Amino acid sequence: MLTNEDLQAISGLITSAVTASEGRMMARMDKIDARLDNMDARLDNMDTRLDNAVNALVEWAEQVAVITKAPFPVQHQPVVEP
């Protein structure tokens, strides 16, 4: 039969194991958070670069429309063919 001291020792071991496990899990979660933050920053950078590229293409298309006297298609408006 287990004594009160045995139960306290077992309880201490369990508490210590759980605490160590929580520490390892938190360290892993911190690494995951850092990776997600890095991915977020990279995606924001990509968004900015894509916005700049799209703006440049729209400006180019507008200039071509002026030169060719063809209407520049506007979003949500049908293009009328001559």
C-alpha positions as CSV (number, residue, x, y, z in Angstrom):
1,M,0.0,0.0,0.0
2,L,1.2,3.5,-0.8
3,T,2.0,5.9,2.0
4,N,1.1,9.6,2.0
5,E,4.8,10.3,1.4
6,D,4.8,8.0,-1.7
7,L,1.7,9.8,-3.1
8,Q,3.3,13.2,-2.5
9,A,6.5,12.0,-4.3
10,I,4.4,10.7,-7.2
11,S,2.4,13.9,-7.3
12,G,5.7,15.9,-7.4
13,L,7.0,13.8,-10.3
14,I,3.8,14.2,-12.3
15,T,3.8,18.0,-11.7
16,S,7.4,18.2,-12.7
17,A,6.8,16.2,-15.9
18,V,3.8,18.2,-16.8
19,T,5.7,21.5,-16.2
20,A,8.6,20.3,-18.4
21,S,6.2,19.2,-21.1
22,E,4.4,22.6,-21.0
23,G,7.7,24.3,-21.3
24,R,8.7,22.3,-24.4
25,M,5.2,22.9,-25.9
26,M,5.5,26.7,-25.3
27,A,8.9,26.8,-26.9
28,R,7.5,25.0,-30.0
29,M,4.6,27.4,-30.1
30,D,7.0,30.4,-29.9
31,K,8.9,29.0,-32.9
32,I,5.7,28.5,-34.8
33,D,4.5,32.0,-34.0
34,A,7.9,33.4,-35.2
35,R,7.5,31.5,-38.5
36,L,4.0,32.7,-39.0
37,D,5.0,36.3,-38.3
38,N,7.8,35.9,-40.9
39,M,5.3,34.4,-43.4
40,D,2.9,37.3,-42.7
41,A,5.7,39.9,-43.4
42,R,6.6,38.1,-46.6
43,L,3.0,38.0,-47.8
44,D,2.6,41.7,-47.1
45,N,5.7,42.4,-49.1
46,M,4.3,40.3,-52.0
47,D,1.0,42.2,-51.8
48,T,2.9,45.5,-52.1
49,R,5.0,44.3,-55.1
50,L,1.9,42.9,-56.8
51,D,0.0,46.2,-56.2
52,N,2.8,48.1,-57.8
53,A,2.9,45.8,-60.8
54,V,-0.8,46.0,-61.3
55,N,-0.7,49.8,-61.1
56,A,2.0,49.8,-63.7
57,L,0.0,47.6,-66.0
58,V,-3.1,49.7,-65.6
59,E,-1.1,52.9,-66.5
60,W,0.4,51.1,-69.5
61,A,-3.0,49.9,-70.7
62,E,-4.4,53.4,-70.3
63,Q,-1.6,54.9,-72.4
64,V,-2.1,52.2,-75.1
65,A,-5.8,53.0,-75.1
66,V,-5.1,56.7,-75.8
67,I,-2.6,55.8,-78.6
68,T,-4.9,53.2,-80.3
69,K,-8.1,55.1,-79.5
70,A,-9.5,51.9,-78.1
71,P,-11.5,52.2,-75.0
72,F,-9.8,51.1,-71.8
73,P,-12.1,48.4,-70.3
74,V,-13.3,49.4,-66.9
75,Q,-14.2,46.7,-64.3
76,H,-17.9,45.8,-64.2
77,Q,-18.6,47.5,-67.5
78,P,-18.9,45.4,-70.7
79,V,-16.5,46.3,-73.5
80,V,-18.5,47.3,-76.7
81,E,-17.0,45.9,-79.8
82,P,-17.1,48.2,-82.9
